[in-house]
Amino acid sequence: MDINWARSLFTIWVFVSFLLVLYIVLNKRNKQNYNDAANSIMEDNDTPDDESGR
């Protein structure tokens, strides 16, 4: 097995991994999780309470 065979296998492995990531990200079952994560920034009340008396 020469280096070109190893490079070909690595390329195929990276491509299959990329397709797996796309499947996971674009799966409709995960849509609500992504929407919750996107909306959590707007719903987070991270402004400090004005307790200093200014």
SEDRENFI-342341 format. One line per field, with one value per residue (C-alpha): residue number from 1; residue in one letter; x, y, z. Coordinates in Angstrom, 2 decimals. Each point is the difference from the previous one (the first is absolute). Layout:
// SEDRENFI-342341
rovo = NUM	...
nuvo = A	...
c1 = X	...
c2 = Y	...
c3 = Z	...
// end
This chain:
// SEDRENFI-342341
rovo = 1	2	3	4	5	6	7	8	9	10	11	12	13	14	15	16	17	18	19	20	21	22	23	24	25	26	27	28	29	30	31	32	33	34	35	36	37	38	39	40	41	42	43	44	45	46	47	48	49	50	51	52	53	54
nuvo = M	D	I	N	W	A	R	S	L	F	T	I	W	V	F	V	S	F	L	L	V	L	Y	I	V	L	N	K	R	N	K	Q	N	Y	N	D	A	A	N	S	I	M	E	D	N	D	T	P	D	D	E	S	G	R
c1 = 0.00	1.60	-0.59	-2.53	-2.25	0.10	-0.78	-2.96	-1.37	0.46	-1.84	-2.89	-0.10	-0.11	-2.74	-2.14	0.52	-1.07	-3.17	-0.73	0.36	-2.33	-2.55	0.10	-0.22	-2.75	-2.11	-3.49	0.02	2.75	-1.73	-1.63	3.35	1.60	-2.96	0.22	3.71	-0.53	-2.79	1.83	2.19	-3.03	-1.80	2.99	-0.30	3.67	-0.23	1.03	-2.51	0.59	0.65	2.84	-2.36	1.29
c2 = 0.00	3.23	3.55	0.75	-2.81	1.45	3.47	-1.37	-1.73	3.16	2.05	-2.45	0.00	3.81	0.11	-2.56	1.90	3.23	-1.67	-1.31	3.50	1.40	-2.70	0.73	3.77	-0.04	-2.70	1.31	-1.62	2.43	3.14	0.82	-0.30	2.48	2.37	-0.16	0.74	2.92	1.49	-0.44	2.99	2.27	-1.43	0.24	2.94	0.53	3.67	0.46	1.22	3.60	-0.54	2.51	2.93	2.12
c3 = 0.00	-1.11	1.16	-2.76	1.22	3.53	-1.35	-1.92	3.08	2.07	-2.64	-0.02	3.81	0.13	-2.64	1.85	3.25	-1.70	-1.30	3.49	1.46	-2.66	0.76	3.71	-0.46	-2.61	1.63	0.77	3.45	1.06	-1.29	3.34	1.80	-2.40	0.30	3.80	-0.12	-2.39	2.10	3.30	-0.83	-0.35	3.03	2.34	2.35	0.71	0.93	3.62	2.53	0.97	3.72	0.27	0.57	-2.85
// end
